[in-house]
Amino acid sequence: MKINLPIEAMEEVIKSLEIKNQAHTRFNGQDYYFKKERFSFESGTTPDFSDTLNALDKKVEKIIQHEARSENFVFATIGRVREQQKNSESGKVVYIYFFSNNKFDTVFPDELVSQYELHTWIKRV
């Protein structure tokens, strides 16, 4: 996922993801959060990456919805790399998300990340 942040901000995000599996940054006055989820496949089995990805998405949705509720937001916009299959060997999925109280403010800005790269969805809290 290519994120259009200043180099210093991106280095902080990467470092935080490596240490804490989560990160936060601001872009054009909006808070954006990152969450890294790890996974592995049992040896000797044929991995079904689609099922694994769906399970991770559901897990992350619940965590993000809880965060949004605790901060009194109505919507959470979640994104991850669209072509995730290419990254299946890495054993990790990185999500980017933000909160909003307005349905019209639930789209990632193109200046931050390309909509073509992201699989995005909106969860009402």
C-alpha positions as CSV (number, residue, x, y, z in Angstrom):
1,M,0.0,0.0,0.0
2,K,1.5,3.3,-1.0
3,I,0.7,6.0,1.5
4,N,1.5,9.6,0.5
5,L,2.9,10.9,3.8
6,P,6.0,12.9,4.4
7,I,9.0,10.7,4.9
8,E,9.3,11.4,8.6
9,A,5.6,10.6,9.3
10,M,5.8,7.4,7.2
11,E,9.0,6.3,9.1
12,E,7.1,6.9,12.4
13,V,4.2,4.8,11.2
14,I,6.4,1.9,10.1
15,K,8.4,2.0,13.3
16,S,5.2,2.0,15.4
17,L,3.7,-0.9,13.4
18,E,6.9,-2.9,13.9
19,I,6.9,-2.3,17.7
20,K,3.2,-2.1,18.6
21,N,1.4,-3.5,15.6
22,Q,-0.5,-0.2,15.4
23,A,0.1,3.4,14.5
24,H,-1.5,6.8,14.2
25,T,-0.8,9.9,12.1
26,R,-2.6,13.1,11.0
27,F,-3.1,14.1,7.4
28,N,-4.9,17.3,6.4
29,G,-6.3,17.7,9.9
30,Q,-7.8,14.1,10.0
31,D,-6.5,11.3,12.2
32,Y,-5.6,8.0,10.5
33,Y,-4.9,4.8,12.3
34,F,-3.0,1.7,11.1
35,K,-3.3,-1.8,12.5
36,K,-1.1,-4.8,11.6
37,E,-2.5,-8.3,12.0
38,R,-0.4,-11.4,11.7
39,F,-1.4,-14.8,10.5
40,S,0.1,-18.2,9.7
41,F,-1.1,-21.3,8.0
42,E,-0.8,-24.7,9.6
43,S,2.0,-26.8,8.0
44,G,0.8,-29.7,6.0
45,T,-2.5,-28.0,5.0
46,T,-3.5,-26.3,1.9
47,P,-4.0,-22.7,2.9
48,D,-7.2,-20.9,2.1
49,F,-6.1,-17.3,2.1
50,S,-9.6,-16.0,1.3
51,D,-11.0,-17.5,4.5
52,T,-8.0,-16.3,6.6
53,L,-8.4,-12.8,5.1
54,N,-12.2,-12.7,5.9
55,A,-11.5,-13.8,9.4
56,L,-8.9,-11.1,9.9
57,D,-11.3,-8.5,8.4
58,K,-14.0,-9.5,10.8
59,K,-11.6,-9.4,13.8
60,V,-10.3,-6.0,12.8
61,E,-13.8,-4.6,12.2
62,K,-14.8,-5.5,15.8
63,I,-11.8,-3.8,17.3
64,I,-12.2,-0.7,15.1
65,Q,-15.9,-0.5,15.9
66,H,-15.2,-0.6,19.6
67,E,-12.6,2.2,19.2
68,A,-15.1,4.3,17.2
69,R,-17.8,3.7,19.8
70,S,-15.5,4.7,22.7
71,E,-14.7,8.0,20.9
72,N,-18.3,8.6,20.0
73,F,-18.0,8.3,16.2
74,V,-20.8,6.9,14.0
75,F,-18.7,5.6,11.0
76,A,-15.4,3.8,10.6
77,T,-13.8,3.6,7.1
78,I,-11.5,0.7,6.8
79,G,-9.0,-0.2,4.0
80,R,-6.4,-2.7,3.1
81,V,-4.4,-3.5,0.0
82,R,-6.8,-4.8,-2.7
83,E,-4.4,-7.4,-4.1
84,Q,-3.6,-9.0,-0.7
85,Q,-2.9,-12.4,-2.2
86,K,0.5,-11.2,-3.2
87,N,1.4,-10.5,0.4
88,S,0.1,-13.9,1.7
89,E,3.7,-15.1,2.3
90,S,4.5,-12.2,4.6
91,G,2.1,-13.4,7.2
92,K,0.7,-10.0,7.9
93,V,-2.0,-7.6,6.8
94,V,-1.9,-3.9,7.4
95,Y,-5.2,-2.0,7.7
96,I,-5.7,1.8,7.6
97,Y,-8.8,3.4,9.0
98,F,-10.4,6.6,10.2
99,F,-13.5,7.7,12.0
100,S,-16.3,10.1,11.0
101,N,-19.7,11.3,12.2
102,N,-20.8,12.2,8.6
103,K,-21.6,9.7,5.9
104,F,-20.2,12.1,3.3
105,D,-16.8,12.1,5.1
106,T,-16.1,8.4,4.7
107,V,-13.8,8.3,1.7
108,F,-10.0,8.1,1.9
109,P,-8.6,11.2,0.2
110,D,-6.8,10.4,-3.1
111,E,-3.9,12.7,-1.9
112,L,-3.3,10.1,0.9
113,V,-3.8,6.8,-0.8
114,S,-5.0,5.6,-4.2
115,Q,-8.5,4.3,-4.2
116,Y,-7.4,1.7,-6.8
117,E,-5.0,0.1,-4.4
118,L,-7.4,-0.2,-1.5
119,H,-10.3,-2.5,-0.8
120,T,-12.4,-0.3,1.5
121,W,-15.6,-0.6,3.4
122,I,-17.5,1.5,5.9
123,K,-18.9,0.2,9.1
124,R,-21.7,2.0,11.0
125,V,-20.9,1.8,14.7
